[in-house]
């Protein structure tokens, strides 16, 4: 496993609980890290930079060196007016892992590297991967077809093959990963870590509402709609939540406005609160579990899949 020194030997499973807008908070991060997987959250889930610092204090006070590290997601785009201030807080707290989105900036990488932190950047194409590698990131998150939220459209097999050909750093794979067997499959494809978002929506510690969790549990892959009707940028959402909000799941794409992600209005925030993102991985989710129980289950499934493959091989 090609993991940075900051992560080597500190994970029970090669799993990241992905940062999810309005879903990932301190409770989820702490529970994930205590269970032995990398817990993360978006900086913009806290509505102010001061609040971000408060969350970091809470997380740091709850974790010990025996727990897995944690990470923060930063939107690196010119529309994010908070980037410089949030990055300063991240550096001051020496956040172990920083996940960057919507732009790989060498100055952000340098700031995180200055204290020994690790930078992973999410990409949906090989071209984006090359640009991120040039910026000096330590790892690439390949967001493949079936991922929740603003996911990619490429097959994980194709995306992995293209990126691994030219990138020797850590690779994380995202897209419809819900079980321990899925995690092992990602590893077999060449990923160092599996990146799970939707599976962690349906946990007791997530900030998701009970209705959101219930829809994730009861939905199948066919209930996920890739649409631009929520924030002008195509993303995967639960069809039922769109219908209940009075939106047309099959509406044509409008003009792209990345500002919806970095400076959301009250209407945007309400949209993401009431219209729920999820990926094709809902097909493998059958219960809402405490994070500790979920990671135990993933571990059992992972080990069972390894034993089954060895026995059949």
Phi, psi and omega in degrees: 000123181271080181251145174299157182302328181295340182249337185302126177078005184249003180244133175290321178228152178282066188226139172243128170279104191296151177287126183235130182301126178065010181240320183269124177223185183304319182299317180293317180298312182298315180297320180295313181296319178296329179281348175105017175236160183286116179264138184219161175208154176284135177304324183285357172291336170266129192284352177223159176295323178298320178294324176302313178301321179296317178298319180297321177298317180298313182296314182296324180291334185271340186259156178237168177300342179281345181274164175291156177291171177236169181215161179234138178263126176246134172276115183258085182210149185301338180280351180272093183293343182270355190306308184299315181293316179295320178297320179299321178293317178301316180294318180298325180270357180052051180302126187299319184229130176242128178254122180255147181223153176057046176133123176257110185252127182298329180291327175291316178301315181298319180297317180288320178294337184299334179246009178092012178284168183245141179241123171249141182235135181270138183222157177240353180220163177294327179297317177296324180297319180296319180295320179293320178298320178296332179282352175093019180294155181276334182207159180240133175261111181273105182268099188266179180303141177095354179288151177287160179068216184278071182271173178273182182238001182271148174300140178299329179296314181292315182296317179298315182298318181292316185285316183296336181299329186235358183239124182258003180275193180291135177240131175247142181242132179235146176133099174064033178260116184229343185236168175297326177295323176297320179298316178296322178297320177298318178296319180296330179284346180119001178282147176271329180221147173261141188246105186250123176249293185306322181299328181272352170298316183275055174232157183295333185269354180288160178277001180295148176288164177300322180295321177298311179302317181298319179295322178297318182291321186271345183283155170248175182301327181290347180271003177263130183241130175267107188217153175258011188284350183267308185223025179073349179251125182303134180207164180267126181227161173286124184303318184298322180292326176295315182296319180294335178273359178080019179261150178275111181300338183254021180295143179292156180293142175255191179294140182283133178224099182293345178299336177300332183274331189251339176220062184295138175282175177299325179293320179297314181299320179295322180300312182288338177283323186258344178245122200252129179280145174194159179250180181297345178297350176303335181301334182255013183252124185233003182197153170269125185232152166299149183304318181301317179292322179297313181294323174302316180295315177301320180296316178297316180295321179297311181295319180296321178295321178296315180297318181297317180293319179295321181293322181281337182283000000 
